[in-house]
Amino acid sequence: MPTDCKRIQKRTPATVALQVSSATQPFITELAFTENVSLHGVRVVTERAWKPGERVIVKSYHGSIQSRAKVIYCHRLTKKRYAVGLELYSAVGMWADLSQPRKSGSIAEQR
């Protein structure tokens, strides 16, 4: 991403488990974790290199976020880890921030 780009929305650091699936090939799916989130975007760490422009579907494991998304960038972090920027479309639900200590009870009770 160019260094002169300004984010419109503030990103919030959060660790959320997501299922990322290809919109065109649903058998291509993986577990990923967010680094930060905003209303219209998310940065995730994956084991697969996703192609910029590729359409995906994201669903949170601990929360209710579901959204179609587009891969904006994919940067190699290590041999088998990639930082992937996703632009969310029609996101529905709420993030569940796993970086905070969990209270007793279910996620639903914590809302």
C-alpha positions as CSV (number, residue, x, y, z in Angstrom):
1,M,0.0,0.0,0.0
2,P,1.5,3.4,-0.9
3,T,2.7,5.4,2.1
4,D,0.9,8.5,1.0
5,C,-2.6,6.9,1.3
6,K,-4.6,8.1,4.3
7,R,-7.1,5.8,6.0
8,I,-10.6,7.2,6.1
9,Q,-11.5,5.1,9.2
10,K,-9.4,4.3,12.3
11,R,-8.4,0.7,12.6
12,T,-8.9,-0.9,16.0
13,P,-6.4,-3.6,17.1
14,A,-8.3,-6.8,17.6
15,T,-7.6,-10.5,17.4
16,V,-10.6,-12.3,15.9
17,A,-10.7,-15.8,14.4
18,L,-12.2,-15.7,10.9
19,Q,-13.0,-18.2,8.2
20,V,-11.8,-16.8,4.9
21,S,-13.2,-18.5,1.8
22,S,-12.9,-17.9,-1.9
23,A,-16.2,-16.5,-3.3
24,T,-15.6,-18.4,-6.6
25,Q,-14.1,-21.6,-5.2
26,P,-15.7,-22.3,-1.8
27,F,-13.6,-25.3,-1.2
28,I,-10.6,-22.9,-0.8
29,T,-11.0,-21.8,2.9
30,E,-8.7,-21.2,5.8
31,L,-8.7,-20.1,9.4
32,A,-7.2,-16.6,9.8
33,F,-6.7,-14.1,12.6
34,T,-7.3,-10.4,12.4
35,E,-4.7,-7.9,13.5
36,N,-7.0,-4.9,13.3
37,V,-10.5,-4.1,12.2
38,S,-12.6,-1.1,11.1
39,L,-16.1,-0.7,9.8
40,H,-15.1,-1.3,6.1
41,G,-11.8,-3.2,6.3
42,V,-9.7,-5.7,8.2
43,R,-6.1,-6.9,8.2
44,V,-5.7,-10.6,8.6
45,V,-2.8,-13.0,8.9
46,T,-3.1,-16.1,6.7
47,E,-1.1,-19.1,5.6
48,R,-2.2,-18.7,2.0
49,A,-1.2,-16.0,-0.4
50,W,-4.5,-14.4,-1.6
51,K,-4.4,-12.4,-4.9
52,P,-5.3,-8.7,-4.9
53,G,-8.7,-8.2,-6.4
54,E,-9.8,-11.7,-5.4
55,R,-13.3,-11.9,-3.9
56,V,-13.7,-13.7,-0.6
57,I,-16.3,-14.4,2.1
58,V,-15.3,-13.8,5.8
59,K,-17.2,-15.2,8.8
60,S,-16.1,-14.8,12.4
61,Y,-15.9,-17.8,14.7
62,H,-16.5,-15.8,17.9
63,G,-18.9,-13.1,16.9
64,S,-21.5,-12.6,14.3
65,I,-19.5,-10.8,11.5
66,Q,-20.2,-12.1,8.0
67,S,-19.3,-10.2,4.9
68,R,-18.3,-10.4,1.3
69,A,-14.8,-8.8,0.8
70,K,-12.2,-8.0,-1.7
71,V,-8.4,-8.6,-1.2
72,I,-6.7,-5.2,-1.4
73,Y,-3.1,-6.3,-0.7
74,C,-1.2,-9.4,0.3
75,H,2.3,-9.0,1.9
76,R,4.6,-11.9,2.8
77,L,5.5,-11.9,6.5
78,T,7.4,-15.2,6.7
79,K,7.7,-18.3,4.5
80,K,4.1,-19.4,5.3
81,R,2.5,-16.2,6.7
82,Y,0.9,-13.3,4.9
83,A,-0.7,-10.0,5.9
84,V,-3.8,-9.6,3.9
85,G,-5.9,-6.4,3.7
86,L,-9.6,-7.0,3.0
87,E,-12.2,-4.4,2.0
88,L,-15.5,-5.5,3.5
89,Y,-18.8,-5.2,1.6
90,S,-22.2,-5.5,3.3
91,A,-20.7,-6.5,6.7
92,V,-23.4,-7.8,9.1
93,G,-22.9,-8.5,12.8
94,M,-20.4,-7.5,15.5
95,W,-16.7,-8.3,16.0
96,A,-15.8,-10.2,19.1
97,D,-12.4,-9.0,20.4
98,L,-10.4,-12.0,21.7
99,S,-7.5,-9.8,22.7
100,Q,-9.4,-8.7,25.8
101,P,-9.7,-11.1,28.8
102,R,-12.9,-13.1,28.6
103,K,-15.5,-12.9,31.2
104,S,-17.2,-16.0,32.4
105,G,-20.2,-16.9,30.3
106,S,-20.8,-17.0,26.6
107,I,-19.9,-14.4,24.0
108,A,-23.6,-13.6,23.7
109,E,-23.8,-12.7,27.4
110,Q,-20.9,-10.3,27.0
111,R,-22.7,-8.0,24.4
